[in-house]
Amino acid sequence: MCGITGAVWSHPDKRITPDVLSKMALEIRHRGPDDERFFHAPLPDPNQSSSKAGEPVGVALGFRRLSIIDLDGSPQPIANEDQTIQLVFNGEIYNYRELRDQLRLAGHHFQSDGDAESIVHLYEQYGTDCFSLLNGQFALAIWDSRRNRLILARDRLGQKPLVYRNEGDRLLFASELKSLLAVPGIPREIDPIAVDEYLTYQYVPHPHCILKGFEKLCPGHFAVYENRKLTTRQYWNPDNTEDHSISIDDAAGQLRELFRSSIQLRMQSDVPLGAFLSGGIDSSLVVASMVEQSERPIKTFSIGFPIAEFDESIYASQVAAHLGTEHRSFNVTPDARSILDELVYLYDEPFGDSSAIPTWYVAKHTREHVTVALSGDGGDELFAGYNRYKAVRLAERFDRLGPLKQFLAANIWQKIPSSSKQKSRIRQLKRFSQALGLPVLRRYLDWIGIFNADRRAELYQESFSRKLSGHDSIWFLDQKFQSLKHRDTVSAISLTDLQTYLPCDLNTKVDIASMGHSLECRQPFLDYRIAEFAMRLPVSMKLRSGQGKFLLKKAFGDRLPANIWRRKKMGFGVPIGHWFRTDLKELLYDTVLKEDARCHQIFSRTAIQKLNQQHQKNEFDHSYRLWSILMLELWFQKWLPS
């Protein structure tokens, strides 16, 4: 795992000097503390003729390394034999040994034993078609001096980040936004559309960025910058046609083989390796497969909290004992206030998922013992594990009830008193019934969104609302949902999550928190072969009798204790609702509620006060909303000039 950064430019005034390149790399040193190297080629003299294709440009490539494979070799930027191709690459290619064997047969010669060089020669052999041959997590940049072009690419499911800024006569790119902000003279103007989307989803969805003029490369895409033009193309567009020919037993057998292979590939490492273990089904299955394939005890890590509602450590310990792992559980009392500044720095866009806090803690403690950790991310989206998919199925049935559905959706249901707890049964029922009258996707967004359209309209200053020009944040879900409308609703929604919520929220959270501690995280469920297999499965193999992950239990039921399969899903969170009434209460008044808060240029202070008052009186749990506003205000203070 590493950090990459760089630029190409066609005008001398836009050059990136070696000194600036060094500063850009320094901003992402946490991603690669072991080494740094650079490639720099100035803009050619315009009076000199050239036989190369494309308009000449200057080039700067920077690299920060976290050594995992081939510890003493594989320096980056890494080149082909005649130095005409240069690569900087963040991630891991798990099938690189197989690719190297094929490329040697085609006449290519290798100077290192790592995975990065395989990409260089693969590009030589296949051009931009090479990305579909990679099994891994990656964000990369290839400088092709023969054609004077730069290629950017990102893995299929967005496990590794890549942000860029296209200025026409200059293209800047990096693993993290903060690296680009180290370039002198870069403007920092907030994008109102991105703010609206952030308050909807608790993250800024790709390709948008919180700042105007910056974008994120979408998962499964590559981009080519040539002759001052940037062209973006999708290289992964998996077949999501439902497969009715496969039996449940055959599906279970195929899944076992795919999962074993995925784990085997991701256990390749020249440094200490372990796994996150929450005690949930997905991480437990990852560890179980690791144990089967290892001659040594697997190191596993979990964290425990003093509040039972958020503490899964007892289940993690049960699984660890059952599987015989070398387990460490770290009992922590999360102190959000003490790490907020670091979170705002690391997540250099506003990021409102409060589970970044426990993720930060488990990454910190895990890094004290290993350099690589496997995790269970992706199992819920692929195999319908979230409770909200049960609500989608139930609502689908209510859609057939006609007048009864309208009664259930009536406002009278909203007058029933309910608990202030966000996850209380009555509160969930009221939220479910309130959205019943909406179209399918709008209903789903109302359930998962932080601020729905009405709440955002109430929050915004009138001058800010005018800047949105009728923008509708649902576009992000709809672009994927429309391509899945031939499927049942649960499949369409869960596979939409796979390509939206997973890369933008979960993968971002894990990547930034782990790399913030120089820890590499690998996600076996996100092997593209498993993803493509699961995308075609009928919903009956995932959600059956009101329970998700049916196929996982069919395939791996004997691997885990029975109570782990039966236990209620908890999620990975912290008690921010309680904190806003205790530990963080003062912080709210010192930030978002003070008269000169930066967010008041966008939001109504009265509306924020109303949210806080209702929360303090236990009239409503606004914890996620208050957290999102708090993180945005802290981001303003950290990243925008006064």
Residue pairs with C-beta under 8 A, 6 or more apart in sequence:
1 31
1 32
1 66
1 68
1 90
1 91
1 92
1 515
1 518
1 520
2 31
2 32
2 63
2 64
2 65
2 66
2 76
2 88
2 89
2 90
2 91
2 175
3 25
3 28
3 29
3 30
3 31
3 32
3 63
3 64
3 90
3 174
3 175
3 176
3 179
3 515
4 61
4 62
4 63
4 64
4 88
4 89
4 90
4 139
4 140
4 141
4 173
4 174
4 175
5 21
5 24
5 25
5 27
5 28
5 61
5 62
5 63
5 88
5 173
5 174
5 175
5 179
5 180
6 16
6 21
6 24
6 59
6 60
6 61
6 62
6 88
6 141
6 172
6 173
6 174
7 16
7 21
7 59
7 60
7 170
7 171
7 172
7 173
7 183
8 57
8 58
8 59
8 60
8 143
8 150
8 170
8 171
8 225
9 15
9 16
9 43
9 57
9 58
9 169
9 170
9 171
10 43
10 55
10 56
10 57
10 58
10 169
10 170
10 228
11 43
11 169
11 170
12 43
12 58
14 167
14 169
14 170
15 42
15 43
15 58
16 24
16 58
16 60
16 172
16 183
18 38
18 40
18 60
20 60
20 182
20 183
20 184
21 38
21 40
21 60
21 61
21 62
22 36
22 38
22 62
23 182
24 62
24 174
24 179
24 180
24 182
24 183
25 36
25 38
25 62
25 63
25 64
25 179
26 182
27 176
27 178
27 179
27 181
27 182
28 64
28 174
28 175
28 176
28 178
28 179
29 36
29 64
30 346
30 515
30 516
30 517
30 518
31 64
31 66
31 90
31 175
31 176
31 515
31 518
32 63
32 64
32 65
32 66
32 518
33 64
33 66
33 518
34 65
34 66
34 67
35 63
35 64
35 65
35 67
35 75
36 62
36 63
36 64
36 65
37 62
37 63
37 65
37 75
37 76
37 77
38 60
38 61
38 62
38 63
38 77
39 59
39 60
39 61
39 77
39 86
39 88
39 143
40 59
40 60
40 61
41 58
41 59
41 60
41 145
42 58
43 56
43 57
43 58
44 50
44 56
44 58
46 56
50 56
52 145
52 146
52 147
52 148
53 146
53 147
53 148
54 147
54 148
54 149
54 226
54 227
55 148
55 226
55 227
55 228
56 148
57 148
57 150
59 86
59 143
59 145
59 150
61 77
61 86
61 88
61 141
61 143
62 88
63 76
63 77
63 88
65 75
65 76
66 371
66 515
66 518
66 520
67 270
67 271
68 92
68 269
68 270
68 271
68 371
68 372
68 520
69 92
69 113
69 114
69 115
69 268
69 269
69 270
70 112
70 113
70 114
70 270
71 270
71 271
73 112
73 113
73 114
74 112
74 113
74 114
74 115
74 116
74 117
75 112
76 87
76 88
76 89
76 116
77 86
77 87
77 88
77 143
78 86
78 87
78 89
78 112
78 116
78 117
78 120
79 85
79 86
79 87
79 120
80 120
80 121
80 124
81 109
83 145
84 144
84 145
84 146
85 120
85 123
85 124
85 142
85 143
85 144
85 145
85 146
86 142
86 143
86 145
87 116
87 119
87 120
87 123
87 140
87 141
87 142
87 143
88 140
88 141
89 116
89 119
89 138
89 139
89 140
89 141
90 138
90 139
90 140
90 160
90 175
91 136
91 137
91 138
91 139
91 140
91 155
91 159
91 160
92 115
92 136
92 137
92 138
92 266
92 520
92 522
93 99
93 115
93 116
93 118
93 119
93 134
93 135
93 136
93 138
94 135
94 136
94 265
94 266
94 268
94 527
95 134
95 135
95 136
95 265
96 114
96 115
96 118
96 136
99 118
99 122
99 133
99 134
100 110
100 117
100 118
103 110
103 118
103 121
103 122
103 125
104 110
106 125
108 121
108 124
108 125
110 117
110 118
110 121
111 117
115 136
119 130
119 134
119 138
119 140
119 142
120 142
122 130
122 133
122 134
123 130
123 142
123 144
123 151
126 133
128 151
128 153
128 222
128 224
128 233
128 235
129 235
131 153
131 222
131 235
132 235
132 236
134 155
135 265
135 527
135 528
135 529
136 155
137 155
137 159
137 160
137 522
137 523
137 526
138 153
138 154
138 155
138 159
138 160
139 152
139 153
139 154
139 155
139 160
139 161
139 162
139 175
139 217
140 152
140 153
141 150
141 151
141 152
141 173
142 150
142 151
142 153
143 150
144 150
144 151
147 226
148 226
148 227
149 224
149 225
149 226
150 171
150 173
150 224
150 225
150 226
151 222
151 223
151 224
151 225
152 162
152 164
152 173
152 217
152 222
152 223
152 225
153 217
153 221
153 222
153 223
153 235
154 160
154 161
154 162
154 217
154 218
154 219
154 220
154 221
154 222
155 219
155 220
156 219
156 220
156 236
156 528
156 531
157 219
157 220
157 378
157 498
157 499
157 502
157 503
157 507
157 526
157 528
157 531
158 206
158 218
158 219
158 220
158 502
158 503
158 504
158 507
159 503
159 507
159 511
159 523
159 526
160 175
160 511
161 175
161 176
161 216
161 508
161 511
161 512
162 173
162 174
162 175
162 216
162 217
163 173
163 174
163 175
163 176
163 177
163 180
163 209
163 214
163 215
163 216
163 217
164 171
164 172
164 173
164 174
164 180
164 214
164 215
164 216
164 217
164 223
165 171
165 172
165 173
165 180
165 186
165 213
165 214
165 215
166 215
166 225
166 230
167 213
168 228
169 228
171 225
171 230
172 180
172 183
173 180
174 180
176 348
176 512
177 209
177 210
177 211
177 214
177 348
177 349
178 345
178 348
180 186
180 214
181 188
181 348
181 639
187 211
187 212
187 213
188 211
188 639
188 640
188 641
189 211
189 212
189 213
190 210
190 211
190 212
190 640
191 208
191 209
191 210
191 211
191 212
192 464
192 467
192 468
192 602
193 208
193 468
193 471
194 204
194 208
194 209
194 210
194 211
195 210
195 350
195 464
195 602
195 632
196 456
196 468
196 471
196 473
197 204
197 205
197 208
197 473
197 476
198 204
198 210
198 349
198 350
198 352
198 628
198 632
199 450
199 451
199 456
199 459
199 628
199 632
200 445
200 449
200 450
200 451
200 452
200 456
200 473
201 449
201 450
201 473
201 476
201 501
201 504
201 505
202 351
202 352
202 353
202 450
202 505
202 624
202 628
203 349
203 350
203 351
203 352
203 353
203 504
203 505
203 508
204 210
204 349
204 350
204 504
205 476
205 500
205 504
206 215
206 216
206 217
206 218
206 219
206 503
206 504
207 215
207 216
207 217
207 218
208 215
208 216
209 215
209 216
209 349
210 349
210 350
210 635
217 223
217 232
218 232
218 234
219 236
219 499
219 503
220 234
220 235
220 236
220 237
221 232
221 233
221 234
221 235
222 232
222 233
222 235
223 230
223 231
223 232
223 233
224 230
224 231
224 233
236 528
238 528
238 531
238 532
238 535
239 532
239 535
239 536
240 483
240 484
240 487
240 495
240 535
240 536
241 486
241 536
242 487
242 491
242 536
242 537
242 538
243 536
243 537
243 538
244 538
246 254
246 537
248 541
248 551
248 554
251 537
251 541
251 551
251 554
251 555
252 551
252 554
252 555
253 555
254 533
255 530
255 533
255 551
255 552
255 555
256 555
256 556
258 527
258 529
258 530
258 533
259 285
259 289
259 524
259 530
259 555
259 556
260 289
260 292
260 293
261 527
261 529
262 524
262 525
262 527
262 529
262 530
263 286
263 289
263 290
263 293
263 374
263 524
264 293
265 527
266 374
266 522
266 524
266 527
267 273
267 290
267 293
267 294
267 374
269 371
269 372
271 370
271 371
271 372
272 299
272 369
272 370
272 371
272 372
273 299
273 370
273 371
273 372
273 373
273 374
274 298
274 299
274 300
274 301
274 366
274 369
274 370
274 372
274 373
274 374
275 283
275 286
275 287
275 290
275 298
275 299
275 300
275 301
275 373
275 374
275 375
276 283
276 300
276 301
276 302
276 362
276 366
276 373
276 374
276 375
276 376
276 521
277 283
277 284
277 287
277 300
277 301
277 302
277 316
277 319
277 320
277 325
277 327
278 284
278 302
278 312
278 315
278 316
278 376
278 572
279 302
279 312
279 313
279 314
279 315
279 316
279 317
279 318
279 319
279 564
279 567
280 312
280 315
280 376
280 564
280 569
280 570
281 376
281 379
281 385
281 549
281 552
281 560
281 564
281 565
282 376
282 377
282 378
282 379
282 380
282 385
282 525
283 375
283 376
284 319
284 323
284 376
284 559
284 560
284 564
285 376
285 379
285 552
285 556
285 559
285 560
286 374
286 375
286 376
286 524
286 525
287 298
287 300
287 319
287 320
287 323
287 325
287 374
288 323
288 556
288 559
288 560
289 524
289 559
290 298
290 374
291 298
291 323
291 324
291 325
297 324
297 325
297 326
298 323
298 325
298 326
299 325
299 326
299 327
299 328
299 369
299 370
300 316
300 320
300 325
300 326
300 327
300 328
301 327
301 328
301 329
301 330
301 362
301 365
301 366
301 369
301 370
301 373
302 312
302 313
302 316
302 317
302 320
302 327
302 328
302 329
302 330
302 362
303 313
303 329
303 330
303 331
303 332
303 358
303 361
303 362
303 365
304 311
304 312
304 313
304 314
304 329
304 330
304 331
304 332
305 311
305 313
305 331
305 332
305 333
305 334
305 358
305 574
305 575
306 331
306 333
307 575
307 578
309 570
309 575
310 570
310 573
310 574
310 575
312 570
312 572
313 329
313 331
315 564
315 567
316 327
316 329
317 327
317 329
318 561
318 563
318 564
319 560
319 561
319 564
320 327
321 327
322 560
322 561
328 365
328 369
330 361
330 362
330 365
332 361
332 365
334 357
334 358
334 361
334 574
335 583
336 354
336 357
336 574
336 576
336 579
336 583
336 584
337 583
337 584
337 587
339 357
339 360
340 634
341 634
341 638
342 360
342 516
343 351
343 356
343 357
343 360
343 631
344 631
344 634
344 635
344 638
344 639
345 638
346 512
346 513
346 516
347 356
347 508
347 512
348 639
349 635
350 628
350 631
350 632
350 635
351 508
351 509
351 512
351 631
352 450
352 624
352 627
352 628
352 631
352 632
353 505
353 509
354 573
354 574
354 576
354 623
354 624
354 627
355 509
355 571
355 572
355 573
355 574
356 509
356 512
356 513
357 574
358 572
358 573
358 574
359 509
359 510
359 513
359 514
359 572
360 513
360 516
360 517
363 373
363 513
363 514
363 516
363 517
363 519
363 521
364 517
366 373
366 517
366 519
367 517
367 518
367 519
370 519
371 518
371 519
371 520
372 519
372 520
372 521
372 522
373 514
373 519
373 520
373 521
373 522
374 521
374 522
374 523
374 524
375 510
375 521
375 522
375 523
376 523
376 524
376 525
377 502
377 506
377 507
377 510
377 523
377 525
377 526
378 498
378 502
378 506
378 523
378 525
378 526
378 531
379 385
379 525
379 549
379 552
380 386
380 548
381 494
381 495
381 497
381 498
381 501
381 502
382 494
382 498
382 525
382 530
382 531
382 534
382 535
383 534
383 542
383 548
383 549
383 550
383 551
383 552
384 490
384 494
384 539
384 542
384 543
384 548
384 549
385 548
385 549
385 569
386 494
386 497
386 548
386 569
387 569
388 444
388 447
388 448
389 490
389 493
389 494
389 543
389 548
390 543
390 546
390 548
391 432
391 447
392 444
392 489
392 490
392 493
393 489
393 490
393 543
394 432
395 432
395 435
395 436
395 440
395 443
396 440
396 488
396 489
396 490
398 404
398 405
398 408
398 436
399 405
399 440
405 436
405 437
406 437
408 433
408 436
409 433
409 434
409 435
409 436
409 437
413 429
413 430
413 433
413 434
414 430
414 433
414 434
416 426
416 430
417 426
418 424
418 426
418 427
418 430
419 426
419 427
420 577
420 618
420 619
420 620
420 621
421 427
421 577
421 621
422 577
422 621
422 623
422 624
427 621
431 446
431 447
432 447
434 446
435 442
435 443
435 446
435 447
436 443
438 446
440 489
440 493
441 474
441 477
441 478
441 481
441 493
442 474
444 477
444 493
445 452
445 473
445 474
445 477
446 452
448 501
449 473
450 624
450 625
450 628
451 459
451 625
451 628
453 472
453 473
455 625
457 465
458 604
458 607
459 603
459 604
459 607
459 608
460 468
460 602
460 603
460 604
461 600
461 601
461 602
461 603
461 604
464 601
464 602
464 603
476 500
477 496
477 500
480 495
480 496
480 499
480 500
481 492
481 493
481 496
484 491
484 492
484 495
484 496
485 492
487 495
487 539
488 539
490 539
490 542
490 543
491 538
491 539
491 542
494 542
495 535
498 531
498 535
507 523
510 521
510 523
511 521
514 520
514 521
524 530
525 531
534 542
537 551
540 550
541 550
541 551
541 554
542 548
542 549
542 550
542 551
543 550
544 550
553 565
557 565
576 584
576 623
576 624
576 626
576 627
577 615
577 621
577 623
579 623
580 588
580 612
580 615
580 616
580 623
580 626
580 627
581 615
581 616
584 630
585 616
587 630
588 612
588 626
588 630
591 597
591 630
591 633
591 634
591 637
592 599
592 608
592 626
592 629
592 630
592 633
593 605
593 608
593 609
593 612
595 605
597 605
597 633
598 633
598 636
598 637
598 640
599 608
599 629
599 632
599 633
599 636
603 629
608 629
611 622
611 625
611 626
611 629
612 622
612 626
614 620
614 622
615 621
615 622
615 623
615 626
